Amino acid sequence: MKKKTHYISKKDKDQPSLVEEPLMVYNPLRMLPSLKDFTYYEFKKISDKAPFNQSEWASFLHVSERTLQRYAKGEGSFAAINAERAMQVAGVLEVGKNIFGTTAQFYTWLKSNPPMLEGVLSLESLTSAHGIQMVLIQLGRIQHGILA
């Protein structure tokens, strides 16, 4: 049986093979803490970037201010539902910062009770998943120039 011989033309030599092509560089995802490992240290990293006071954080997380103080002393970790809410609020803050330039300007906008098609937003909107979604929808509208 004869072997087939493949000849590479001069034209084929100029083009890189698939092996020689450079790999795409992807931005690695920022690792979020696990909900079960969410400690006060993780919360502190989020809260230090936020303009919210302890009372507002307690409201968002559905815990008492005293519970936040206990967490600060290292006497326990956040429940998964509270950790998830803290990370959701951190996400909203990031989007608000990108749109308004600073978290302080986003905070001022949210405290002014801005109207939207579905009603009025407020700082209390961050106390529920539905409210957070409404804030994100309105921020998306602002970002894309749809102010109605």
Secondary structure, 3 states (H helix, E strand, C coil): CCCCCCCCCHHHHHCCCCCCCCCCCCCCCCCCCCHHHCCHHHHHHHHHCCCCCHHHHHHHHCCCHHHHHHHHCCCCCCCHHHHHHHHHHHHHHHHHHHHHCCHHHHHHHHHCCCEECCEECCHHHHHCHHHHHHHHHHHHHHHCCCCC
